Amino acid sequence: MIPTLLLIGLALGRWWRVVIPLATIGWAIALIVTDTGSGLGFALGAGLLAAANLAVGVLVFQGGRSLFRLSRGQASHAAR
């Protein structure tokens, strides 16, 4: 389950302001609907773990994106 959220974060990291809240709510609902757990405490815990895992994926995406832009900018300066 954790790799799924990490991959979603990597794939949709550009739109993190929308993806993290949706995944937090969606993951808690998915676990409750599939009868994995129930209750407010379970939903909050599942949502927080989902947000944390997704945030890691988003951070990796954003870091890779920044490195790409940085290397691309240095390459254009070297060509001059």
Phi and psi in degrees as a GROMACS rama.xvg file:
@    title "Ramachandran Plot"
@    xaxis  label "Phi"
@    yaxis  label "Psi"
@TYPE xy
-63.1646  -44.8024  ILE-2
-59.6805  -32.3238  PRO-3
-61.3718  -46.4389  THR-4
-69.2236  -36.5475  LEU-5
-62.7651  -42.7718  LEU-6
-65.9961  -37.4055  LEU-7
-63.552  -42.1057  ILE-8
-61.8279  -40.6242  GLY-9
-66.7417  -41.6754  LEU-10
-73.4012  -36.0219  ALA-11
-116.259  24.8928  LEU-12
-62.5613  -23.1169  GLY-13
-67.3616  -31.1298  ARG-14
-106.966  46.3535  TRP-15
-64.0615  -29.0611  TRP-16
-66.313  -25.2029  ARG-17
-96.426  -40.7224  VAL-18
-68.1787  -42.8684  VAL-19
-63.3827  -49.4795  ILE-20
-63.0447  -39.8912  PRO-21
-64.5293  -42.301  LEU-22
-67.3611  -36.0522  ALA-23
-60.4961  -49.073  THR-24
-71.5014  -45.1835  ILE-25
-62.8447  -40.772  GLY-26
-66.2407  -43.1828  TRP-27
-62.5292  -42.6083  ALA-28
-64.9254  -43.2605  ILE-29
-60.7239  -40.9731  ALA-30
-69.4287  -35.9565  LEU-31
-72.1218  -41.3313  ILE-32
-64.0021  -37.3399  VAL-33
-82.3626  8.06035  THR-34
62.5491  33.3158  ASP-35
-76.7768  -32.6417  THR-36
-165.921  176.725  GLY-37
-153.651  165.861  SER-38
101.14  161.062  GLY-39
-67.0616  -42.8069  LEU-40
-60.6338  -42.9818  GLY-41
-63.2829  -44.6588  PHE-42
-63.103  -42.3244  ALA-43
-65.1552  -44.3756  LEU-44
-63.0078  -44.9678  GLY-45
-63.1754  -40.7259  ALA-46
-65.2686  -41.9571  GLY-47
-66.4946  -41.144  LEU-48
-65.4976  -39.0091  LEU-49
-63.1959  -44.2991  ALA-50
-63.4763  -40.8505  ALA-51
-64.9889  -45.589  ALA-52
-65.5537  -41.1906  ASN-53
-66.0645  -38.2579  LEU-54
-62.6445  -35.837  ALA-55
-63.2411  -44.9407  VAL-56
-61.417  -40.9989  GLY-57
-65.4022  -41.9708  VAL-58
-63.3448  -39.3686  LEU-59
-64.4314  -43.6026  VAL-60
-60.1443  -49.5312  PHE-61
-63.9806  -38.4091  GLN-62
-64.2639  -44.4808  GLY-63
-63.1547  -39.1859  GLY-64
-64.9068  -41.6956  ARG-65
-65.8097  -42.4828  SER-66
-62.461  -40.7984  LEU-67
-61.7022  -46.5781  PHE-68
-64.7348  -39.4935  ARG-69
-64.9901  -45.6241  LEU-70
-67.5442  -34.7169  SER-71
-68.1968  -37.0362  ARG-72
-69.3558  -38.2443  GLY-73
-69.5191  -34.8724  GLN-74
-66.1498  -37.1819  ALA-75
-71.8063  -31.2798  SER-76
-72.9856  -33.5419  HIS-77
-70.3555  -27.9309  ALA-78
-75.2874  -17.9143  ALA-79
